[in-house]
Amino acid sequence: MTHATTAGDDARGTATPGPVGSRDGVVRILLVEDDDGDALLVREHLSDAGLPVDLVWVRSLDEALEHLDVDCVLLDLGLPDAMGIGALERLLGAGAPAVVVLTGLSGSDAGVQAVAAGAQDYLVKGEVDGELLSRSVRYAVQRRRLEETDRALYRSLVRAEETTRLERALLPTPAVRDEGLEVRVGYRAGRDGLLGGDFYDVVELPDGRVLALVGDVCGHGPDEAALGATLRTAWRTLVLAGTPAGEILGLLERVLAFERARPEVFTTATMVVVSADRTSADLYQAGHPVPFLLGPPSALLPTQRRGRALGIPVPGGWEPERLALDGTWRILMYTDGLLEATVHGGPERVGKAGLLAVVDRVLAAERPTVARADDADPVDVVERVLHEVRELHGGDLVDDAAVVLLGWGA
């Protein structure tokens, strides 16, 4: 049985809103028709076909634009306020769903033009019966839904490609040739599963020096992630261009100032420059957590020259701290996502002391594994630390976390 609700039955054709919303398979239809007789025929055809519908009838295009929350629009191309394909284009431009054009012209040109303009189907009024109209409406609705599904899938694929490009920018492959230098990197996105503003990179120069960076753009979201990718790329470009190490952070701050979305956005960073003979390193601190010198026992690297974060408008620059690296050594650089993880979901944070304890537990588990005579791979310290902090937190970390390990002589 056809359920029809009419809007606009007074003599002047003023429409009042009818009910919308599909329920129990009911198709919501908007009929845009200024002829009372043709409108009556449409009702009768739908009733004869047994198609359950909620029907809203309006007499003008302006009224139709106020009732587009439906499944299908039956559109007459000869209206008081719009004629021909222009009426269809206005309707589609306003976000109309599936549109079936009802034309009084028996020639095919008008119908072909209507379909080319975006209509799902067209029907000639004098040739329509209940079965044809019902089938056209049902097919139009289904085709429109398939089109929307295809568009959603396409958007999803585009987003996936964009994410892949962003991952490549944020998660680069270290450019190090020295096989004697241990280089391990790791990244964990926050609980939303998206990459954030943390970034890292490691590059070896032709003279044998190795530069490593970890950084963290304040805030969360796509803007921060994009800025992190930009800063990481800018840093590698500066390094490969042979920029003196002492000038890199200052130039990186200039990039930040131009690229950030808001003037209050800042970035913390740590940069380590390891000498070609691997016996010393220069440590640059820009408001970032101090790296660890791995033990056991592990400890914070000594530093008396901590500089300000990039993008903070206060005096001061970034002076290197010279580190003596004797024999075998390992340095662990990280972002504060590891420090801010909670302990078993409570108010306590892991903090530096907790992270040092985690690192030493991982190192203790690593030693017997490395000493085994079989082909078992040694423990990946970076991946294990990230895993242990996540377990301590009780799930995905709230903030992103990036880790870089540099080692020599192990």
Secondary structure in CASP SS format (residue, H / E / C, confidence):
PFRMAT SS
TARGET T0000
AUTHOR 0000-0000-0000
METHOD secondary structure of the structure
MODEL  1
M C 1.00
T C 1.00
H E 1.00
A E 1.00
T C 1.00
T C 1.00
A C 1.00
G C 1.00
D C 1.00
D C 1.00
A C 1.00
R C 1.00
G C 1.00
T C 1.00
A C 1.00
T C 1.00
P C 1.00
G C 1.00
P C 1.00
V C 1.00
G C 1.00
S C 1.00
R C 1.00
D C 1.00
G C 1.00
V C 1.00
V E 1.00
R E 1.00
I E 1.00
L E 1.00
L E 1.00
V E 1.00
E C 1.00
D C 1.00
D C 1.00
D H 1.00
G H 1.00
D H 1.00
A H 1.00
L H 1.00
L H 1.00
V H 1.00
R H 1.00
E H 1.00
H H 1.00
L H 1.00
S H 1.00
D H 1.00
A H 1.00
G C 1.00
L C 1.00
P C 1.00
V E 1.00
D E 1.00
L E 1.00
V E 1.00
W E 1.00
V E 1.00
R C 1.00
S C 1.00
L H 1.00
D H 1.00
E H 1.00
A H 1.00
L C 1.00
E C 1.00
H C 1.00
L C 1.00
D C 1.00
V C 1.00
D C 1.00
C E 1.00
V E 1.00
L E 1.00
L E 1.00
D E 1.00
L C 1.00
G E 1.00
L E 1.00
P C 1.00
D C 1.00
A E 1.00
M E 1.00
G C 1.00
I H 1.00
G H 1.00
A H 1.00
L H 1.00
E H 1.00
R H 1.00
L H 1.00
L H 1.00
G H 1.00
A C 1.00
G C 1.00
A C 1.00
P C 1.00
A E 1.00
V E 1.00
V E 1.00
V E 1.00
L E 1.00
T E 1.00
G C 1.00
L C 1.00
S C 1.00
G C 1.00
S H 1.00
D H 1.00
A H 1.00
G H 1.00
V H 1.00
Q H 1.00
A H 1.00
V H 1.00
A H 1.00
A H 1.00
G C 1.00
A C 1.00
Q C 1.00
D E 1.00
Y E 1.00
L E 1.00
V E 1.00
K H 1.00
G H 1.00
E H 1.00
V C 1.00
D C 1.00
G H 1.00
E H 1.00
L H 1.00
L H 1.00
S H 1.00
R H 1.00
S H 1.00
V H 1.00
R H 1.00
Y H 1.00
A H 1.00
V H 1.00
Q H 1.00
R H 1.00
R H 1.00
R H 1.00
L H 1.00
E H 1.00
E H 1.00
T H 1.00
D H 1.00
R H 1.00
A H 1.00
L H 1.00
Y H 1.00
R H 1.00
S H 1.00
L H 1.00
V H 1.00
R H 1.00
A H 1.00
E H 1.00
E H 1.00
T H 1.00
T H 1.00
R H 1.00
L H 1.00
E H 1.00
R H 1.00
A H 1.00
L H 1.00
L C 1.00
P C 1.00
T C 1.00
P C 1.00
A E 1.00
V C 1.00
R C 1.00
D C 1.00
E C 1.00
G C 1.00
L E 1.00
E E 1.00
V E 1.00
R E 1.00
V E 1.00
G E 1.00
Y E 1.00
R E 1.00
A C 1.00
G C 1.00
R C 1.00
D C 1.00
G C 1.00
L C 1.00
L C 1.00
G C 1.00
G C 1.00
D E 1.00
F E 1.00
Y E 1.00
D E 1.00
V E 1.00
V E 1.00
E E 1.00
L C 1.00
P C 1.00
D C 1.00
G C 1.00
R C 1.00
V E 1.00
L E 1.00
A E 1.00
L E 1.00
V E 1.00
G E 1.00
D E 1.00
V E 1.00
C C 1.00
G C 1.00
H C 1.00
G C 1.00
P H 1.00
D H 1.00
E H 1.00
A H 1.00
A H 1.00
L H 1.00
G H 1.00
A H 1.00
T H 1.00
L H 1.00
R H 1.00
T H 1.00
A H 1.00
W H 1.00
R H 1.00
T H 1.00
L H 1.00
V H 1.00
L H 1.00
A C 1.00
G C 1.00
T C 1.00
P C 1.00
A H 1.00
G H 1.00
E H 1.00
I H 1.00
L H 1.00
G H 1.00
L H 1.00
L H 1.00
E H 1.00
R H 1.00
V H 1.00
L H 1.00
A H 1.00
F H 1.00
E H 1.00
R C 1.00
A C 1.00
R C 1.00
P C 1.00
E C 1.00
V C 1.00
F C 1.00
T E 1.00
T E 1.00
A E 1.00
T E 1.00
M E 1.00
V E 1.00
V E 1.00
V E 1.00
S C 1.00
A C 1.00
D C 1.00
R C 1.00
T C 1.00
S E 1.00
A E 1.00
D E 1.00
L E 1.00
Y E 1.00
Q E 1.00
A E 1.00
G E 1.00
H C 1.00
P C 1.00
V C 1.00
P C 1.00
F E 1.00
L E 1.00
L C 1.00
G C 1.00
P C 1.00
P C 1.00
S C 1.00
A E 1.00
L E 1.00
L C 1.00
P C 1.00
T C 1.00
Q C 1.00
R C 1.00
R E 1.00
G E 1.00
R C 1.00
A C 1.00
L E 1.00
G C 1.00
I C 1.00
P C 1.00
V C 1.00
P C 1.00
G C 1.00
G C 1.00
W C 1.00
E C 1.00
P C 1.00
E E 1.00
R E 1.00
L E 1.00
A E 1.00
L C 1.00
D C 1.00
G C 1.00
T C 1.00
W E 1.00
R E 1.00
I E 1.00
L E 1.00
M E 1.00
Y E 1.00
T C 1.00
D C 1.00
G C 1.00
L C 1.00
L C 1.00
E C 1.00
A C 1.00
T E 1.00
V C 1.00
H C 1.00
G C 1.00
G C 1.00
P C 1.00
E C 1.00
R E 1.00
V C 1.00
G H 1.00
K H 1.00
A H 1.00
G H 1.00
L H 1.00
L H 1.00
A H 1.00
V H 1.00
V H 1.00
D H 1.00
R H 1.00
V H 1.00
L H 1.00
A H 1.00
A H 1.00
E H 1.00
R H 1.00
P H 1.00
T H 1.00
V H 1.00
A H 1.00
R C 1.00
A C 1.00
D C 1.00
D C 1.00
A C 1.00
D C 1.00
P C 1.00
V C 1.00
D C 1.00
V H 1.00
V H 1.00
E H 1.00
R H 1.00
V H 1.00
L H 1.00
H H 1.00
E H 1.00
V H 1.00
R H 1.00
E H 1.00
L H 1.00
H H 1.00
G C 1.00
G C 1.00
D C 1.00
L C 1.00
V C 1.00
D C 1.00
D C 1.00
A E 1.00
A E 1.00
V E 1.00
V E 1.00
L E 1.00
L E 1.00
G E 1.00
W E 1.00
G C 1.00
A C 1.00
END
